[in-house]
């Protein structure tokens, strides 16, 4: 769609009130690329009454690590082979098998001696407990450890501010470990290989070299961590070795072998399906057997690789086990008959299946809400969960708007919680004596936000016979963490999939629906539901954004500034969240920033743990720290954590805004971020507006090109391949 260029001197105020044409083939553009590791996070809790979000998340992560160690100990056999390998891939797998069996691989495998192998941990199989409440003093390294690490960092010329994080990562004796292997510094977030190389040269002197085995392992692990930040759960071996060579590792194969031998990564061999290909041993019509099946060798960090395996096992258990007998088939059919359209299809699918996928836009959420109330009427313990508090509160409002008809006696009426709160016991029904969640039906909304770790914990926590419904819009951005759980399950076709036929209403619904299928069409917006504000540069973009939020939208649309959300592609750049938040603070809540740049009344987002967003406002600050009001609860952020976990929140990235909807949204697309634009990003950003969308636009035809030509970046995952042998595919 096109708009008539507005006069350069025209104020953004007038742009809203005169209602320029809405986006179609119009120009609009993006900003600096979004950095996932920069995304805020979190669910808070009452400081005195319950487990804090940080402590709860640490407890959940501890449970996850223990579970992974058990899985490692239980893996007795060699790596499953889906076909025959040759060349370097075969050599690698032979070396991996030798390492797993405790033998020394032949020296000819990689042309380098094999490093000593760490003993495998003893199998430990305790029952699945509910996450225990950690003591307040258990969080963080000892002060003396931090001080010792600070001395080593100073000696090597590294910033001493890295000491707390380094000590937390390496644990007790961190200073000795760092002296013995300076490249361990590369495990600290934000440190790059060239910086770790400089630190190692300062400590080791002449002993330091690019062919150092310690460097090869560290760079391999760093590349796998970077891949995880980009959403991959593993990397294909050729891609990994090629990137290692680009990073100056002389013998990439030896570096990978060493990393595997130390247990810092795992190798997998997956058979690939080809259209028309015959399985090995199968014969065609002429009696000729099929040849070797194509395979790929993947290298992944054990944390994500084993979480993906655990997720596949848990989902297979749900699919292959009969759902709990609750009510008769006639009762379920009666509940379905009283529903409308695809809501009836959803209820019928859930009646007979342990896992069901539900897809649709914002309006389709009414169907999972109807399902939950129907299940409650049948006597099921039915709950809803969302990955973050924005989605939880949004769905809770919808769930409360659907009248419940509870049985005369039975379980609590359906309620919405966060996934983290459900898993840690801070919210939800809690766990039974076996450690399973006390529920019969769980509906997870905003399911595309689930990464493999959260998905694995959910699947393993559900009791036998429970039903799981994953509901979401497949066109939005994928999870901040590794994996693409919802998209992989849709592609695997291992369970019923119910596509909602309920369209999102109005001009905004029409616009966003078109973007989802790659079309940016002009829409009629008589009520100024969609407005384009052209700009020439980033400075003008910032100026007009402030005018829109503070003046134009409140006056012309009737939405106050506190209910308007600004969304931009990145944190950096001339019109990123940092610059926009500074300008919006100056206009909406000016102040000296008495506590780390914050003042009472500031709109913020809190990141208690990476990947979780908790929006809120600053209440006050004192010696304890920064006091925030987040999702109706008070959260105290200690002084030393404010800089790393609290940002101003008038402007967010699209990933930070996932799960939320605001009466008005201002999407800022300056000219320095064209590379950040993609169809999922635009779909997600535009879809955050419930009543009004203003697009501050500065890149001519980049917007329609991105919608038409730039899908989501591919991610390397294993979930469909892991599910294939455990669950038969379905055509439902």
Secondary structure as UniProt FT lines:
FT   TURN            8..9
FT   HELIX           12..18
FT   HELIX           36..38
FT   TURN            47..49
FT   HELIX           53..74
FT   HELIX           87..101
FT   TURN            107..110
FT   HELIX           136..138
FT   HELIX           143..155
FT   TURN            156..157
FT   HELIX           160..162
FT   HELIX           163..170
FT   TURN            172..173
FT   HELIX           174..180
FT   HELIX           182..187
FT   TURN            189..190
FT   HELIX           193..204
FT   HELIX           205..207
FT   TURN            210..211
FT   HELIX           213..229
FT   TURN            230..231
FT   STRAND          235..236
FT   HELIX           237..246
FT   TURN            247..248
FT   HELIX           252..261
FT   TURN            262..263
FT   STRAND          266..271
FT   TURN            275..276
FT   TURN            285..286
FT   STRAND          289..290
FT   STRAND          295..300
FT   HELIX           302..320
FT   HELIX           329..338
FT   HELIX           342..352
FT   STRAND          355..359
FT   HELIX           362..364
FT   HELIX           365..377
FT   TURN            378..379
FT   STRAND          382..386
FT   HELIX           389..401
FT   STRAND          416..418
FT   HELIX           419..424
FT   TURN            433..434
FT   STRAND          441..445
FT   HELIX           447..449
FT   HELIX           452..461
FT   TURN            464..465
FT   STRAND          467..472
FT   TURN            474..475
FT   HELIX           485..492
FT   STRAND          496..499
FT   HELIX           506..516
FT   TURN            517..518
FT   TURN            526..527
FT   STRAND          530..534
FT   HELIX           538..547
FT   HELIX           548..557
FT   HELIX           561..563
FT   STRAND          564..568
FT   TURN            574..575
FT   HELIX           577..588
FT   TURN            596..597
FT   TURN            600..601
FT   STRAND          603..606
FT   TURN            610..611
FT   STRAND          614..622
FT   TURN            623..624
FT   STRAND          625..630
FT   TURN            631..632
FT   STRAND          633..637
FT   HELIX           639..645
FT   STRAND          646..648
FT   STRAND          651..652
FT   HELIX           654..657
FT   TURN            658..659
FT   STRAND          662..669
FT   HELIX           671..676
FT   HELIX           679..686
FT   TURN            687..688
FT   STRAND          689..697
FT   TURN            700..701
FT   HELIX           702..709
FT   HELIX           719..724
FT   TURN            725..726
//
